[in-house]
Amino acid sequence: MRVKCVLCDKIESIEDETLVAKRLRNRPIHTYMCNECSERIEERTKERIATGNFKLYQSKQTE
């Protein structure tokens, strides 16, 4: 299956039987992000968390 990264527009091939491919076929709202972009976002998010100015808003839990 050929997929295109949302951020960098790089076209890659993934196996048709993988979970990611199945999600993309069955739910068009799901988007694909290449490994390089996801690693870059992960690193920058960790840097922002380390500064202390990053607030992660989680859903409110009801008791």
C-alpha positions in Angstrom: 0.0 0.0 0.0 1.4 3.4 -0.9 0.9 6.1 1.7 1.8 9.8 1.9 3.1 11.5 5.1 0.8 14.3 6.2 3.7 16.6 7.2 6.5 16.1 4.7 4.5 14.7 1.8 7.0 11.8 1.4 5.4 8.8 -0.3 6.2 5.4 1.3 5.1 1.8 0.8 3.8 -0.2 3.8 2.6 -3.8 3.9 -1.1 -4.4 3.2 -1.5 -6.7 6.2 -0.2 -4.3 8.9 -2.5 -2.7 11.4 -1.7 0.8 10.2 -2.7 -0.2 6.6 -5.9 -1.7 7.9 -6.8 1.5 9.9 -6.1 3.7 6.9 -8.3 1.6 4.6 -11.2 1.3 7.0 -11.2 4.7 8.6 -10.3 7.5 6.1 -10.1 10.1 8.9 -6.9 8.4 10.1 -3.7 9.9 8.6 -0.3 8.5 8.1 2.9 10.1 9.5 6.3 8.7 8.5 8.8 7.5 11.2 11.1 10.6 10.8 8.3 13.0 11.4 6.8 11.1 14.3 10.3 10.9 16.0 10.9 14.6 15.4 7.5 15.5 17.0 8.2 13.1 19.9 11.6 14.7 20.6 10.3 18.2 20.5 7.3 17.3 22.7 9.7 15.8 25.3 11.8 19.0 25.2 8.7 21.1 25.8 7.6 18.9 28.7 11.1 19.3 30.2 10.8 23.1 30.2 7.8 22.9 32.6 5.7 25.3 30.5 3.9 22.5 28.7 0.4 21.6 30.0 -1.1 18.4 28.9 -4.9 18.7 29.2 -6.4 15.3 30.0 -10.1 14.5 30.1 -11.8 15.0 33.4 -12.4 11.9 35.3 -15.8 11.5 37.0 -16.0 9.6 40.2 
